[in-house]
Amino acid sequence: MKKRILTGDTPTGKLHIGHYVGTLKNRVALQDEYEEFIILADTHALSTLSGNPRVIQGHTLSVLLANLAVGLDPEKVHFFAESLIPEIYEMAAIFSMYVSHNRALRNPTVKDEITMKGLGDRFSLGFVNYPIFQAADILCVKADLVPVGKDQEAHIEQTRELAREMNRIAGSEVFPEPEGLIGEIGKLVGTDGNPKMGKSLGNTIYLGATTDEIKEKVMSMYTDPNRIHASDPGKVEGNPVFIYLDAFKTPEDEEQIAQFKQAYTQGHVGDVEVKTYLVGVLDRFMAPIRERMEKYNNEKLLLEILHAGSKTTQGEAQKNLEEVKKIIGFVY
């Protein structure tokens, strides 16, 4: 029997190339080796979109479309909506009894989000419970591996703690302690050099972007702030343009990029020339994504894929919830 992957997205907006580097690339690469479950965490999305919840359904289908467009095969992968699996809520409620309030608030990703978004003390209980729900998402299908972006690594540790606690009570290894799998690059900086890429920051390139959209974003990208003229020696390390080239290059690009790096540090090539090359690299990457978006961009088809995957997932979640109930003695 194949080992299992659980990963997914919170549908708060369109997916971008940072998502691809962080996790989507690994999903595609592993879909033949593992049985893969992809969650569209619409309930999680309420933690930031509770004031306008009706947009979440549209975002959910958009995110599903993006996953299909990067090369995930609906014949191999189970896509499901969190809200269609009520067993997740019940499992999360049980798990919440095994996590102290202080432990929940100590989660570094939760703390960072509170600070970054300036939430103060105005965050919801669901926002703090986010990692506990994520643990239920993962353990409801007994996933062995969880491809995530770098900023989600702490959530996986919370899941491992809960798996260990259930196994301790059971006296045997009922749940695997899932491993996180970080993308080769881990995290892609924004086009403005900001360590975080996000829609609200306007520093993203969305999956499915047109050639013109790619060109507009790339030509306005930050490079080395200390380099005034093309003849000035420039810095490659930490330079967003070269980070993107390394992230999306193919073997055919290796030699040219190596030449650009050497020339850039010596002041023998301008930003425009390097950026123009990056436009071509990203456009070539995006071409098959645009084609698959056209193929799958049909609401009826997307809903069929979502319902089929959710039915399979619910069957697994029912079995594993019953196992949790047996572990804690809730068998009457």
Buried (B, 14 or more C-beta within 10 A) or exposed (E): EEEBBBBBBBBBBBBBBBBBBBBBBBBBEBBEEBBBBBBBBBBBBBBBBEEEEEEBBEBBBBBBBBBBBBBBEBEEBBBBBBBBBEBBBBBBEBBBEBBEEEEBEEBEBBEEBBEEEEEEEEBEEBBBBBBBBBBBBBBBBBBBBBBBBBBBBBBBEBBBBBBEBBBEBBEEEBBBBBEBBBBEBEBBBBBBBBEBBBEEEEBBBBBBBEBEBBBBBBEEBBBBEEBEEBEEEBBBEEBBBBBBBBBBBEEEBEEEBEEBBEBBBEBBBBBEEBBEBBBBBBBEBBEEBBEBBEEBBEEEBBEEBBEBBBEBBBEBBBEBBEBBBEBEEEEE
